[in-house]
Amino acid sequence: MTGRTLSNFIVFEGMDGSGQDTQADLLADWFHQQGKTVWRTNEPTDTHMGFTIRKILKGELPKPDALTFQRMYVADRKRHLTEIRQHLDLGVKVVCVRYIYSTLVYGVADGVSYEQLLEMNENLPRPEAAFYLDLTPELAMGRLSQRTSERDLFERKEFLELVHQQFLLIVSKFPELRLVDASADRAVVHQRVLETVLVPQ
């Protein structure tokens, strides 16, 4: 996949339950402690498109076919990138949960071809660094069961097994995507994130 790298743009990826939001928040706090300005954001976004995607995931709206659903994610992403670039142009560090990698992984697991998904995201900029928080589907489901009795559309063990396989496959395809073992305590994982890629500026 082509597309230039955006400096100061950092992404967290992984299955639900892997601690993406927690680690993104910890990293944003760490940057604040270093005197940096940070914008914490997520995909899907809080726009109308992102809100619609979330309602589909919760089962509150019918799910479209897999390809259409992933096109919705990409449309949301392209709008999101306008905001991301605006913050980066101001010298703000952007820490985001989910990006193109989730589209590639969840889309394939849902039956869309990798080539189609790659084409849909072609020429989109890549982050300076991306962390894949690796967790077994069993452990992810265990964490999710402690969080809530409700399940999103993709929070099923069989589906997460496919997602896990796809994440492991794409790590080797994207040099900026670093695998971090997310099975440990959150403080340990945070330290691994810092030791893996980030050097205080």
Secondary structure as a PSIPRED ss2 file (coil, helix, strand):
# PSIPRED VFORMAT (PSIPRED V4.0)

   1 M C   1.000  0.000  0.000
   2 T C   1.000  0.000  0.000
   3 G C   1.000  0.000  0.000
   4 R C   1.000  0.000  0.000
   5 T E   0.000  0.000  1.000
   6 L E   0.000  0.000  1.000
   7 S E   0.000  0.000  1.000
   8 N E   0.000  0.000  1.000
   9 F E   0.000  0.000  1.000
  10 I E   0.000  0.000  1.000
  11 V E   0.000  0.000  1.000
  12 F E   0.000  0.000  1.000
  13 E E   0.000  0.000  1.000
  14 G C   1.000  0.000  0.000
  15 M C   1.000  0.000  0.000
  16 D C   1.000  0.000  0.000
  17 G C   1.000  0.000  0.000
  18 S C   1.000  0.000  0.000
  19 G C   1.000  0.000  0.000
  20 Q H   0.000  1.000  0.000
  21 D H   0.000  1.000  0.000
  22 T H   0.000  1.000  0.000
  23 Q H   0.000  1.000  0.000
  24 A H   0.000  1.000  0.000
  25 D H   0.000  1.000  0.000
  26 L H   0.000  1.000  0.000
  27 L H   0.000  1.000  0.000
  28 A H   0.000  1.000  0.000
  29 D H   0.000  1.000  0.000
  30 W H   0.000  1.000  0.000
  31 F H   0.000  1.000  0.000
  32 H H   0.000  1.000  0.000
  33 Q H   0.000  1.000  0.000
  34 Q C   1.000  0.000  0.000
  35 G C   1.000  0.000  0.000
  36 K C   1.000  0.000  0.000
  37 T C   1.000  0.000  0.000
  38 V E   0.000  0.000  1.000
  39 W E   0.000  0.000  1.000
  40 R E   0.000  0.000  1.000
  41 T E   0.000  0.000  1.000
  42 N E   0.000  0.000  1.000
  43 E C   1.000  0.000  0.000
  44 P C   1.000  0.000  0.000
  45 T C   1.000  0.000  0.000
  46 D C   1.000  0.000  0.000
  47 T C   1.000  0.000  0.000
  48 H H   0.000  1.000  0.000
  49 M H   0.000  1.000  0.000
  50 G H   0.000  1.000  0.000
  51 F H   0.000  1.000  0.000
  52 T H   0.000  1.000  0.000
  53 I H   0.000  1.000  0.000
  54 R H   0.000  1.000  0.000
  55 K H   0.000  1.000  0.000
  56 I H   0.000  1.000  0.000
  57 L H   0.000  1.000  0.000
  58 K C   1.000  0.000  0.000
  59 G C   1.000  0.000  0.000
  60 E C   1.000  0.000  0.000
  61 L C   1.000  0.000  0.000
  62 P C   1.000  0.000  0.000
  63 K C   1.000  0.000  0.000
  64 P C   1.000  0.000  0.000
  65 D C   1.000  0.000  0.000
  66 A H   0.000  1.000  0.000
  67 L H   0.000  1.000  0.000
  68 T H   0.000  1.000  0.000
  69 F H   0.000  1.000  0.000
  70 Q H   0.000  1.000  0.000
  71 R H   0.000  1.000  0.000
  72 M H   0.000  1.000  0.000
  73 Y H   0.000  1.000  0.000
  74 V H   0.000  1.000  0.000
  75 A H   0.000  1.000  0.000
  76 D H   0.000  1.000  0.000
  77 R H   0.000  1.000  0.000
  78 K H   0.000  1.000  0.000
  79 R H   0.000  1.000  0.000
  80 H H   0.000  1.000  0.000
  81 L H   0.000  1.000  0.000
  82 T H   0.000  1.000  0.000
  83 E H   0.000  1.000  0.000
  84 I H   0.000  1.000  0.000
  85 R H   0.000  1.000  0.000
  86 Q H   0.000  1.000  0.000
  87 H H   0.000  1.000  0.000
  88 L H   0.000  1.000  0.000
  89 D H   0.000  1.000  0.000
  90 L C   1.000  0.000  0.000
  91 G C   1.000  0.000  0.000
  92 V C   1.000  0.000  0.000
  93 K E   0.000  0.000  1.000
  94 V E   0.000  0.000  1.000
  95 V E   0.000  0.000  1.000
  96 C E   0.000  0.000  1.000
  97 V E   0.000  0.000  1.000
  98 R C   1.000  0.000  0.000
  99 Y C   1.000  0.000  0.000
 100 I H   0.000  1.000  0.000
 101 Y H   0.000  1.000  0.000
 102 S H   0.000  1.000  0.000
 103 T H   0.000  1.000  0.000
 104 L H   0.000  1.000  0.000
 105 V H   0.000  1.000  0.000
 106 Y H   0.000  1.000  0.000
 107 G H   0.000  1.000  0.000
 108 V H   0.000  1.000  0.000
 109 A H   0.000  1.000  0.000
 110 D C   1.000  0.000  0.000
 111 G C   1.000  0.000  0.000
 112 V C   1.000  0.000  0.000
 113 S C   1.000  0.000  0.000
 114 Y H   0.000  1.000  0.000
 115 E H   0.000  1.000  0.000
 116 Q H   0.000  1.000  0.000
 117 L H   0.000  1.000  0.000
 118 L H   0.000  1.000  0.000
 119 E H   0.000  1.000  0.000
 120 M H   0.000  1.000  0.000
 121 N C   1.000  0.000  0.000
 122 E C   1.000  0.000  0.000
 123 N C   1.000  0.000  0.000
 124 L C   1.000  0.000  0.000
 125 P C   1.000  0.000  0.000
 126 R E   0.000  0.000  1.000
 127 P E   0.000  0.000  1.000
 128 E E   0.000  0.000  1.000
 129 A E   0.000  0.000  1.000
 130 A E   0.000  0.000  1.000
 131 F E   0.000  0.000  1.000
 132 Y E   0.000  0.000  1.000
 133 L E   0.000  0.000  1.000
 134 D E   0.000  0.000  1.000
 135 L C   1.000  0.000  0.000
 136 T C   1.000  0.000  0.000
 137 P H   0.000  1.000  0.000
 138 E H   0.000  1.000  0.000
 139 L H   0.000  1.000  0.000
 140 A H   0.000  1.000  0.000
 141 M H   0.000  1.000  0.000
 142 G H   0.000  1.000  0.000
 143 R H   0.000  1.000  0.000
 144 L H   0.000  1.000  0.000
 145 S H   0.000  1.000  0.000
 146 Q H   0.000  1.000  0.000
 147 R H   0.000  1.000  0.000
 148 T C   1.000  0.000  0.000
 149 S C   1.000  0.000  0.000
 150 E C   1.000  0.000  0.000
 151 R C   1.000  0.000  0.000
 152 D C   1.000  0.000  0.000
 153 L C   1.000  0.000  0.000
 154 F C   1.000  0.000  0.000
 155 E C   1.000  0.000  0.000
 156 R C   1.000  0.000  0.000
 157 K H   0.000  1.000  0.000
 158 E H   0.000  1.000  0.000
 159 F H   0.000  1.000  0.000
 160 L H   0.000  1.000  0.000
 161 E H   0.000  1.000  0.000
 162 L H   0.000  1.000  0.000
 163 V H   0.000  1.000  0.000
 164 H H   0.000  1.000  0.000
 165 Q H   0.000  1.000  0.000
 166 Q H   0.000  1.000  0.000
 167 F H   0.000  1.000  0.000
 168 L H   0.000  1.000  0.000
 169 L H   0.000  1.000  0.000
 170 I H   0.000  1.000  0.000
 171 V H   0.000  1.000  0.000
 172 S C   1.000  0.000  0.000
 173 K C   1.000  0.000  0.000
 174 F C   1.000  0.000  0.000
 175 P C   1.000  0.000  0.000
 176 E C   1.000  0.000  0.000
 177 L E   0.000  0.000  1.000
 178 R E   0.000  0.000  1.000
 179 L E   0.000  0.000  1.000
 180 V E   0.000  0.000  1.000
 181 D E   0.000  0.000  1.000
 182 A C   1.000  0.000  0.000
 183 S C   1.000  0.000  0.000
 184 A C   1.000  0.000  0.000
 185 D C   1.000  0.000  0.000
 186 R H   0.000  1.000  0.000
 187 A H   0.000  1.000  0.000
 188 V H   0.000  1.000  0.000
 189 V H   0.000  1.000  0.000
 190 H H   0.000  1.000  0.000
 191 Q H   0.000  1.000  0.000
 192 R H   0.000  1.000  0.000
 193 V H   0.000  1.000  0.000
 194 L H   0.000  1.000  0.000
 195 E H   0.000  1.000  0.000
 196 T H   0.000  1.000  0.000
 197 V C   1.000  0.000  0.000
 198 L C   1.000  0.000  0.000
 199 V C   1.000  0.000  0.000
 200 P C   1.000  0.000  0.000
 201 Q C   1.000  0.000  0.000
